[in-house]
Amino acid sequence: MATHALTAGRTVARVARPFHTYEGAGFPVRRPFPTEELPFVDPFLMIDQVGPVELAPGEAKGAPPHPHRGFETIQYVLDGDIANADSRGHRAVVRAGGAQWLTAGSGIVHEALPTPEFLASGGRQHMLQIWLNLPARLKGVPPRSQNAEPADLPVAVTPEGAELTVLAGTSHGVTGPFETRTPVLVAHGRLAPGTRAEFTVPAGHNAMVYVMRGEATVSGEHLPDGHLAVLARDGERFTVEAPSATGAPAAAGAPGAVTEVLVLTGEPIGEPVARSGPFVMNTPDELRRAERDFRQGLMGRMPV
């Protein structure tokens, strides 16, 4: 890459470390945000990484019925599978390599559970859960579920040899299958040792890179496993690089192993964010209304 392209690129504004917590019925997640220091990166509200973890038979857990209103959820399954169902009657199993894009909009009750087969057999579980905000004018849209099989998610290869699976938006000549309410890019990059990928971001859009596995260098900043780089809006491109091989076999997450990153860019909504658990609105009054509507069953109920 030419030197002038690097100097014209975006710099890293901040690096966030992940913390560990539990969600749903008790499955562990690694979360770079939201935190008190980094409540959201407009328009994205959350990144949760579940696993990778090897589960014995009967150990798999999911998220029992719970409500959502005012935003969208992106479920990207890398290993294992998840059976999704909601109060609008949508049912779909997302298997390894597939994804679901759920627009909660005006309100929905949703569950995400391991399939009976995966629960019985156990195995490797690994997935990402991403929350994406909706602007005020779209928080009342009817709920919608979009599902993509692994074959529906296009893969691009950069000139330097990195592989990119694009869930939404367009990058390196391919476009993800999901219809989005706001302009975003959601891409999963796999970088063998010594490879890199350059991304172009529209002026004014936010951009970040989360290291799912291994380690990476983003715009010259070293990122260990699990760390997130939030980029400044001081350019229109940035580069993600994997360290060169050391010449010896490397364990997962060690130098020389394949690096995996999540690349997110999006147009900021620029509105107040009021959030409480599964509801994301613009004002506290709207949050109270959402909680009341859920208690009264106005978001629907899960079928028995």
N, C-alpha and C positions, 0 to 999 in steps of 0.2 A: 504494500500500500504506500502511496506517495506520502511524504512528510507533511505536505500542505493539507492533505485530507485529515490527518490526525490533529493538527493544530487548529483546524476549523471545527473540530468536533466538540461535543458536549463534555463538560467536566462532571465529576461526581460531587454532588452537593452535600451528601451525608451517607453514612453507612450505618445500618441498623442491625443489631444482633438479634437472633431469635430467642423467644422464651418458650418453655414447654408447659402445656396445660392438657386438660382432658375435656372432651366434648361428647355429646350424645349419651349413649349408655355407658360411657367410660373408656372410649378409645383415645389413645394419646396423640397429640398433634404438636407440631413445631410451627410457631407463628412469629414472623418478623414484624407484623403489625395487624391489628391496631394495638398500640401501647399508649401510655400517657405522653411519651415524647413524640410519638408518631401516630396520631389517631386515624389518619387515612392519607392516601395519596390520590387526590381527586382525578378521575372519578372512581377509583378503586377503594374499597372499604376494608378488605381483609384478604390475607393469604394464609391458608392452613395447609400444611403438608402432613399427611397421615402416613407413617412408615417411612421407608420400607421396613416391614417387620415380618418375621416368620411365625405363623400362628398354628398352634396345635388344634386338633378337632375340638369344636365347641368353644373356642376362644374368640372367634370373630364377633365384633360388635358393630352396631350401626347407630343411627339416630331415629328413635321412635317418633311418632307423630308430633309435629311442632309447627307453629304458624310462621308466615313471612308476610310482610307488606312493604312496598315502597322501593324495592330494589330487585336485582337479579342475582342468581347464584350460578356458578359454573362448576360443574363436577367433572373432573378429568381422571379417569381410572387408568392407572399404569400397570397394576397387578391385582389379581383377585377380581371380584365382581360385586355390584351393588344393585339391589332391586328397589326401584323407585316407585312410589305410588302417591297420589294426592287426592284432595277432596273434590277435584274436578273430574275424577275418573281416569286420569292418565296413569298408565302403568308401563314401565319399561325396565329392562335389565341392561345396565351398562357394564360391558365386559372389558377386559384388559385392552387398552388402546382406544377405547371409545369415550364419549363425553355426553353430558346433558347440560343444556342451557335452559334454566328455569326463570321466566319472568314472573315474579310474584305479583307485581303491580298492585291492584286493589286489595289483594289478600288471598291467601291460600294456606291450607294445611297440608304438610308434606312429610313423608317418611323415607328414609334411605337405610335399608337393612341388607346384611349379607344374604345371598340366596341360600336356601336350605342345603343345596349341594356344597357350597363353599363352607358353610357352617359345619357340615358333617365331616368334610375332608380336611379342612384347614389349608394352610399354604401361605404364600407370600401376599401381603396386602400393602398396597402403595397407591395413594391418590392425592390429588390436589383439590381443595375447595377454595374458590375465589368469589368474593362478593363485589358486585359492581353497582354503583348507585344509579338511580333514575332521577332526572330533573322533575321539578314539581309538576310540570304540565303532563308528565307521563306516569306519575305515581298511582293514578287511578285507572290505568289501562287494564283490560281483562287479563287474567293470568294465562300464560302460554308455556308449554313445554316443547323444546326442540331436542331431538336426540340424534346422535351421529355414531355410526359404527366405525370401527378402525379404518375401514377402507374409504370412508367418507372424508377423512382428515388428510389433506394433501401434504406431501413432504417435498421440501426444496433442498437442494444441495448447493452450498455457496462455492464460489470459485476456489476457496481455500480448503474445501472438503468437509465443512460442518454440515450437519443435517438439521433441518428445521421442520417440525410439524406445526402447521398453522391452524389454530382453532377458529380464530376470527380476525378479520382485517386482511390486509394484503402485505406480503413480504417476499422478496426474491422471486417475484413472478407468479406466486400462487396465492389463492384466496381461500380462506376458511369457509366452511359451509353454513355457519350460523348467521342469521339475520340479527343485527345488533341495533339497539335503540340509540346508542351514542357511538361516535367514531372511536374505535379501539383496535389495538393489535394484541392478540394473545397467542404466543408462540412458545413451543418447547424445543430448546436447542440441545443437541448432542454433539460435543466437540471432542474428537480424538486428540491425543497429545500433539501440541504444536499447531493445531488448526484454529481458525478464527472466523467470525462472522461480523459483517458491518451492517448496521441498521440505519435507515433514514427516518427521521421523525418530523412531522409537520411542525412548523413554527408555532409556539404557544402550547403544544401538547406536552403533558407530563410523560416521563419515561423512567422505568426502573428495571433492574435485573436482579433476580433472586437465584442464588446458587442452591440447587436441589441436591447436587451430589458432586463431590470433588472440590476443586477450587478453580477460580477464574480471575482474570484481570479485565477490568472494565474501565475503559478510558484511562488506562495507566494505573488504576487503583486495584491493589490485590484484595480479593474477597475469599475468605475461607468458606468451607461448607456451611450452609445455613444462613449466610449473611445476605443482606439486601443492599444494593446500591441505588439511591435515588439521585437522578441526574438533574443538573441545573438546566435551565432553558436558555443556554448560551451558544447553541449551535443547532445543526439539523442532522447530525450523524453521530454515532458512537460505535465503538468496537468492543466485542467480547472475545477474549482469547483464552485458550487452555494452555497450561504449562507444557513445555516440551517433555518428552519421555526421558526418564533417568537411565534407561538402558537395562533396568532390572524389572521383573514382574512386579506390578503394583496392586495392592489391595484396593477394594472399592473405597473411594474417598481419599486415597493417598495420591501423592504426586505421580503422574504418569498414567493414572486411570482416566477413563472417559469422564469428561465433565458434562453435567446436565444443568441447564439453566432454564428459568422461566422469564421470558421477556414480555413486559407489559407496557403499552403506551396508550394514551387516551386524551381526549379533549376535556379539559376541566369543565365541570358544570358551574362552579362558582356560586353555589347557593348555600345557605345555612344547613348544617347537618345536625338533626336531633335523632339520637338512636337509643334504643333500649332493647337489649336482647335481640329478638328476631324482627324488630320493626325499625325501619329507617325512614324518618320523615323530615320535614323542615322546621317544625315547631313542637314544643312540649304539648300543646293542645292537640295536635294531630296524633302524637304518640298516645295520649290518653284515649282518644277516640279509637285508635287501632286496638288497644287493649280491651276496650269495652265491646267493640264489634266482634273480636275473637271470642270473648266470654259468652256473648249472645248467639254464637254460632253463625254469624253473618259471613264468615270466611269459608263456610262449608264444614262438613265433618267427614272423617274418614269412614269409608264403608266397612261394615262389620264383616 
